[in-house]
Amino acid sequence: MCSTSGEIFHTEVMDETLSITAIEFEKTRIVPRHINIREFSNSYEAGKALVSQFDLAELSYMLVLSDGSHVNGSELVRGMNEMAGNEVLITGGLAGDGSNFSSTLVGLNNEPQEGLIAGIGFYGKNLQVKHGSQGGWETFGLEKTVTRATSNELFEIENFSALELYKQYLGPEAESLPGSALLFPLAVKLPGSDEPVVRTILSIDDKKGSMIFAGDIPVGSKVRFMKANFDKL
């Protein structure tokens, strides 16, 4: 289980509700494991440690639900894929807490808690899993270059304060930060890649003038602002 920024059921999106999925397999074996990010120096090491708890022989698929407040999603995935040798399909997501940007909860066969990263392994040759992704975001504004960043913390775009530039683009919505940031993520082209990825804001630091995202934004990345296109959703 995990806390969310909205629940999806069929074609509806709701707030402050509970969405439950029940699955039963005839032959596929399920193995649950978990770790806590607080026990590791970074998300990369946490990802490696989580996968190391699984026997990779006949592991068909892994579902991961992670704390969303203290985990760098990019580093977590990199650690998991490296330990799994890029041979196991891994999908999942980060827990949310609406627009509070305070704390998130994940639970696995116990009371939910902060910092938890839960992995569920699906074993056997009888299970085939495929995956895809389609977003409902569209870009706007000019493409700009990241000039100062550390891991998933963004400081400067084109040598200007990223936070001030972000507030300028948001206009009146800037008064509702960090909550309004959920509606305006960044499209990021990582160095060496032509396909953009979406980076969602986890928090902002007014004193440092920085923005912390759910994944890495390296120096040299090309970024554009995004907004929701509800028809595409």
C-alpha positions, -999 to 999 in steps of 0.1 A, spaced: 0 0 0 11 36 -4 -1 71 0 -10 90 -32 -15 123 -50 -49 110 -63 -64 76 -69 -73 62 -103 -102 37 -107 -113 28 -142 -116 61 -160 -120 83 -129 -94 102 -108 -104 109 -72 -89 124 -40 -90 112 -4 -103 78 -14 -89 42 -14 -82 22 -46 -77 -15 -41 -65 -42 -66 -67 -79 -59 -48 -105 -80 -47 -143 -78 -24 -165 -98 -27 -202 -105 11 -209 -110 30 -176 -104 48 -174 -71 49 -140 -52 79 -130 -30 77 -96 -11 107 -78 2 114 -43 16 141 -19 28 142 16 43 160 44 26 172 57 60 195 27 62 215 37 31 237 66 21 218 71 -12 190 58 -34 214 40 -57 227 18 -29 192 12 -17 181 0 -51 210 -25 -53 202 -37 -18 165 -43 -26 172 -64 -56 199 -84 -38 172 -98 -16 156 -116 -45 167 -148 -62 169 -137 -99 165 -172 -113 130 -174 -129 122 -139 -116 98 -126 -144 89 -92 -130 92 -69 -101 67 -43 -89 83 -15 -67 64 10 -46 88 36 -31 88 64 -6 84 96 -26 98 122 -2 134 109 4 141 88 -26 158 99 -59 138 78 -84 166 79 -111 192 66 -87 169 39 -73 161 26 -108 198 27 -118 208 6 -87 180 -19 -92 187 -24 -130 225 -27 -124 219 -54 -97 194 -72 -119 217 -70 -150 189 -53 -169 174 -88 -174 143 -83 -152 114 -60 -160 109 -35 -131 80 -11 -130 63 9 -102 62 44 -88 68 68 -60 43 74 -32 27 108 -30 9 130 -4 -14 151 -24 0 187 -26 14 187 9 50 179 0 55 167 36 58 129 39 48 98 21 39 63 34 45 28 20 34 -4 37 41 -41 30 24 -67 52 27 -42 81 18 -7 92 28 19 65 58 40 73 81 68 59 112 58 40 100 23 30 107 9 -5 87 -23 -12 95 -48 -39 72 -76 -50 88 -103 -71 67 -124 -95 83 -158 -102 78 -185 -129 77 -191 -167 40 -188 -169 38 -150 -164 45 -126 -193 45 -89 -185 47 -61 -210 46 -23 -203 42 10 -220 39 47 -211 19 76 -225 17 110 -210 -8 138 -211 17 166 -209 26 192 -235 56 214 -236 56 252 -238 83 279 -238 118 278 -251 142 250 -246 169 260 -221 201 244 -208 207 234 -172 239 252 -160 240 243 -123 226 212 -106 235 185 -82 219 151 -87 182 158 -85 185 194 -71 183 221 -98 198 255 -91 203 274 -124 190 273 -160 210 294 -185 229 309 -155 197 322 -139 180 310 -108 158 280 -118 133 287 -90 129 324 -100 125 314 -137 100 288 -127 80 313 -107 81 337 -136 66 310 -159 39 300 -134 27 336 -129 -2 337 -104 2 300 -98 36 307 -81 18 317 -50 6 282 -45 40 266 -47 51 238 -41 16 224 -46 11 241 -80 43 225 -92 25 192 -97 7 208 -126 39 221 -143 67 195 -144 98 197 -166 105 179 -198 142 170 -196 164 158 -224 194 141 -207 228 145 -222 232 120 -251 195 114 -254 169 129 -278 138 116 -260 127 137 -231 117 124 -197 92 140 -173 106 153 -139 81 161 -112 90 185 -83 93 170 -48 100 203 -30 115 238 -33 141 255 -11 136 293 -11 168 299 9 190 281 -16 169 290 -46 167 254 -57 141 229 -68 143 192 -59 129 167 -84 119 130 -83 149 122 -106 182 135 -118 186 166 -139 223 167 -149 242 198 -159 239 202 -197 204 188 -199 179 206 -221 146 215 -203 112 229 -212 83 236 -190 51 214 -193 14 217 -186 -14 192 -187 -34 186 -219 -66 172 -205 -78 159 -239 -46 139 -242 -50 125 -207 
